[in-house]
Amino acid sequence: MNEQAMKLAPGNGILARYPGLVLLFDVADDALTAELLAAASTAAEQDQPGRRLGESLIRLLAASGGKLPGLCAYGSVEGGVAALVHGPATITIRTESGEVRLDGRDAVTMVDKVVPGPVSSFQAVLGDAGADADTWSALGTGIVRADAFWVGGPAVAEPPAEEPPVAEEAAPGPPGVSGVRCRKGHFNDPSLSYCGICGIGLTQAGKAPDHSERPSLGVLMLDDGTSFALDKEFLLGRAPEQAEEVRRGTVTALRLHDPAVCDVHARISLDGWEVGVTDVDSVNGTYLRAPGAGTWVRLPSGVRSVLRPGAVVAVGGRQFRYDTYRKS
Ligand SMILES: [Zn+2]
């Protein structure tokens, strides 16, 4: 798809296209603009650039206290395309099996999705207004000013959809997650190179797309030796059972005995194939040590950070580690 001609709508945003990767973002200050462009050019040089860019953007989002401009990105990953959108921006992707529309306002952090290929068209628009492609524009690789782009799709943007009503509860979509099955039938994260259960290679020929109930995404290993399977979401704290959502049964209370832990301190959420941690306005903060990193980073409150296998999280005087048998 990336070799196809790209049309664009001139504007004040910045559109950067590299082989295997595109990033479009709204006006930001010079320092942030330089960081975003550096993240894109670095990711473009790596394997699975879509995944690498996603990781960089989540880090930038955390480092900036959640203050990134509206942005859209796509990048190739094994077996398809990873699409990312944050803030006031939308992405529409068409494949053989239909159309997917992602709106950055649907998540506090970032909406991201791996769309199994082949992708027939991809369009990204910043802001609320629809934008029209310029008749004569075409971008191979490079960095230009633009507010929208289209690859392989119609050159005219569709009118923005009506703002959907805010649902009190999660909309009843199809349950489960999309994944792939290895040749032996094990259900896997589509971004993995090897089956997490039997270790067989998930090559293009050896995997079949499927939609099924989400398996456990691994375990939380607490510093006291207890572990909790990640087949549900948890609310961590000294008295998390007081929280309304625990009483409603949408999340499971995980009590941590420590004077520096707040009654309700942090949340562990499951999104697709990813495990996330969010600080819930705690007094002493929630800290993350990325796998292999030597330093702790305090998480901005209310912003979901993705946990990579091996990541360690500190809340008050307690710690836990996220582990999974999945090999990426
Ligand atoms: Zn398998």
Residues whose N, C-alpha, C, O or C-beta is under 5 A from the ligand:
A	BS01	ZN	C182 K184 H186 C195 I197 C198 G199 I200
